[in-house]
Structures are given as structure tokens and as C-alpha cells.
Amino acid sequence: MSAVDVLARFEDALLLLHRLPDGDTGRGRLRDEIICGCAPVARRLAMRFRNRGEDVEDLVQVATIGLIKAVDRFEPERGAPFANYVMPTMLGEIKRYFRDRTWTLHVQRSLQELHLAVCRAIPELSQSLQRTPTAEDIAGYLGVSEEDVLRGMQCAAAYTASSLNAPATADDGDGELQDLLGECDDTLEALPEREALRQAIDTLPERDQRILRMRFVDNLTQSEIAEQVGVSQMHVSRLLARAFQVLREELTCADAG
């Protein structure tokens, strides 16, 4: 039985759980039944990370913490399946677990906190919006600028969290955890997170800056960008590739300095 099927079995129980008042004697028992019933999914998810040098049982406990949080915070009345909320929540717990142990670059505390806030906002917004949130969605939710959201997302490059490549869906599909951050280009994700990035972007032509914003802030596809800018999709692809090359060169010079 797939993880989605396992989780789907508890949809009705979750609906009942959230209708019961806190003082109801059956509420705690029902909550425990749901958590125990979904626990195999948490274990299965944790096992995907068993070759990362951490104790498997520790990872299972971390995933279970995410499961418990999801059970307590899930809002069935929003209409989204439980799997769409619990999987990102469990993965978020595992991601934080690895991050706490694997920071490889010095990152300002405020930036770390911003990154954490963005990661926490994503599953909440995914449930309420029933789609992957854009940078604008996250910015409005957190009360920060879209640039701050992007900086928080790019902060992921400052730690060796290979768990970003773990499947993000309840099934073993093609989606990855990084997909939860919106549709991003791997080239941009590979850029080092540093304050110099903003200055590097400022060196780009105005049209290139606009295209980058449309791609990573407005979350438009290359075809949609091409239509708005008035060029072909292939030309947009070339412009993005050129912009990435310029940014790499600028950041390389900054590192050398």
C-alpha cells in the first residue's frame, strides 16, 4: 500500500478529531490511533535518508515529530488532502535536523531565522492555497519583502543538505523537496548564498533583471516570460543562461577579493 493510500485511510478520523472539543475523553485516544496508524509512513520517509550518516531511529523520531505536528495543525475544512500537508511537514523536520548538523558556511543568525520562517510557511501556504506558494505569497504571509524571501530560500546553499533531493510527495515520484520552494532552476540553486548576489544582479542589464524577477519572483514559466517580453522561449532560455554566467563570474570575483 502506498503512503498516499495509508494517509487517506485517516481522512475521516482527522475530520472527526478536529470536530471533537479539547475536553472530550475520546479525543486523545483517536489522536493516538491516527499517529500510530500513520507512523509507518514516517518510518518509510526516514529510511530514505539512512545513508546520510545519522542514526536511522533518530531520523524516525524526527519524522514522527513532524507527523504529530501535522496531525495537530491539519485543517480538514480547507479541503486539501492530509498527504499534501503531512509530507512537507515531516520532510521539513528532517531537513531542519540535517541543517542543524551540517552548516558549512557562516550564515548570519537573522538569515538562518528567515530561512526557517520560509520553510515553515511553505506547508502552511501549500494547504491554504492548494498549490505551491510563490515568493510573493510567502512574503505577504511573513510580512517581509520578496527579496528577503529569495534570500531565505537561497540560504539553503549554505549547508550540505542533500536531503533537498529527497522525494517530496507521499509516493516515490519525481518530485523533490526543493520543489516545495516553487519551481526553481538548478543553475540558480547552485549559486552560493552571499550578500554579493544582490550586487551581482545589479550589474545585469535591466531586461535580464526583469526576466530573473519574472522567473523566480513571479514564478512564470519561460513561455509565459517570452509572451510578456515579446521574444521566443528559446531566447528567454539563452538570456537566463547568460545571466547565470554573469552572476557566476561576478561571485567568483567577489570570492577572489
N, C-alpha and C positions, 0 to 999 in steps of 0.2 A: 504494500500500500504506500502510495506517495505521501510526502509530507503535507501536501495540499489536502489530500483526502483525510489524513489524520486530523488536521486542524479543522476541516469543515465539519467533522462529526460533533464538534463542541460549539458550533454557532448558536444552536438553540439554548444550550446550557449557559452560554455567555449572556445571551439576551435575558434569560431568567435571572442570572446572577445580578445584573445591573438594575433589575426591577425590584429586587428584594431590598428592604431597608437595612441599614447597617446593624441594627439590633436583632435582626431575625436569626434565630438559632440555627437555621439550615444554611445560612449564607456561607459561613466558614467551611462547612463540610463540602458544599458544592464547589467553592473556590478551590479547595484542596483536590477534589476529583478532577477538575479541569486541568490544574497544574500537573498532576500525576499523569493524566492521560496524554498531555502534550509533551511531557518530558522526553520521550524517545526522539522527538523532532529536535529538541535542544541538543541531545547527545549526538544525533546524526550530524548536526551542523558543526558541533565542536570537533568531531572526528576529522573534518576536512582540514583542520589546522594541526593535526597530530604530528606533522613533520617540521614544525616551526621551532622546536627546541624547548617547548613548555610542557609541563605535566598535563596529560590528557584530562585527568579528573579535575584539575584546576580549571581547565577550559570548559568542561561540562558545567561546573558550578557557575562560571561567569555567564555562560549561555542561559542557564536556568534563572539567574538573576534577571536577565533581560526578559525571559518568559514571564516571570512573576510581575515585573513592571508592566508588561503588555497586557496581561490579564486584568490588572488593577486599573489601567488607564484607558483600555479599549472602550470606545463608544459605539455600540452596535447601531444606534439610531442614525448614524451618519451614512449607513448603507454600504460601506466598504467591507470586503471580506476580512476576517480576522487574520488570514495569512498575509495580507498586504501590510498589516501593521506589525505583527509579531516578528516576522523575519527580519525587517530592518532594525527593529529594536534589539533583538538578540545579537545580530551582526554588529550593531553599534557598541554593545557591551564588550564583545570580543575585540573589536577594533581599539577601543579605549584601553583594554587590558594590554594589548601589544604596544600601543603607543606609550603607555606609562613606563614600559621597559626598554623601548628602543629608540628614543630620541637620539639622533646622530648629529644634529646641528643645534647650536644655541638659538633658541627662539624666545622672544620676549614673552613674559608671563601674560601680558594683555592679549597678545596674538594667540597664544595657546588657549586662553579662555574664549576668545572669539571663535576659534576653530571648534571648540567643544559646543558652544552655543549653536553654531550652524549645524553640527552633526545631530544635536538633539532636536532641532527644529524640523529637519527633513522628514522623519517618520510622522511627526505630528501633522505637518502640512500635507504629506502624501495621503493621509487618511481623510483630512477635511476637504482637500481639493479633488481627491480621487485621481490624481495624476502626479507626475514628478514636478516638484516646485521649481520655479525659475529663480534666478538670483534676485529679481525684483520681488517675488513672493516672500523669499526669506528675509530680505531687507525690511519689508513692511512689517513682518511678523516680529522681528527682533528690534525694530526701531533704530536701525543703523543704515548706512549708505550701501548702495550696491557694490561700490568699490571695496568696502570693508568685508562684505560677504565673499567677494572673489579672493581677497587676501586670506580670509579664513579658510577657504577651500584650498588655495594653493599652499597653505601651511602644511598640508599633508605630505608635501615633498621633503619636509624636514625630518621625517622619521622613516625607518625601514619597515613600513607596514605592508609587506607583501600580501597581507590578507585583503588588500583592496581588490585583488584579482579573484577572490572567492565568489562563487555564485551568489547573487543577491535575491533570487527567487526561491520559493519553497521547493521547487523541483530543481533538478540538476540541469538547468537550461543554459543558455548562452549568456544571460545577463550577469553582470558582475557588480560588486559592491560599489565601485566607482560610479556605476550608472545611477545610484541614488542621488548623486550630486548634480544630476542633469546630464544632458548629452554633451560630453566634452571630447576634445580632440586629444589623442595620446601625446601629440607633439607638445601641446601646451602643458599637459600634466607633467611632462618631463622637465620643464623649466624649473630651476632652483627657486625656492621661495626666498625672496630678499627684497628689501626696500628699494634696491636699484631697479627692480622690474618696472615700477611706475615711471622712473626717469627714462628707462629704455623705451617704453611705449611712447613717451613724449617725442622721441626722435623720429617716429614713423610719420609718413605723410598723413594728412588729415583723413583722406579716404580710407587708408589702411586702418587707422584708429577706429573709424566709424564701422568698418567691416568687422573688426575684432569685437567691438561692443555689441553689434547685432548678433554675432555668433555666440558669444559667451555670456552676455548680459541679457539680451532679448531672447536668447535660446532659439534663434531662427536657423533653419537648415540652409545649406549653401544655395539650394534652388530658390528659396524664399529671398535670400540676400540678393541673388542675381536679378530677380524680378524688381526689387526695390531700387537697386543701384543702376540697373539698365545695362548689365553686361551678361555674358554667358556664365553658366555654372562652372565651366572649366576655368574661366578667367578668375572667378572668385577663388577657386581652389589654388590657382597659381599665386594670387595676391596673398592668401593666407600663408602659403608655403614661404613666400618671400619675406613676409612679416616675421614669421618664426625664425628665419635665418638671421635677420637683422637683430632680433631680440637676443638670440644666442651669442652673436658676435659682441653686442653691447655688454651682456652679462659676463662674457669671458674677459673682456677688457676690464670690467669692474673688479673681477676676481684677481686679475693680474696686478691691479693698482693697489 
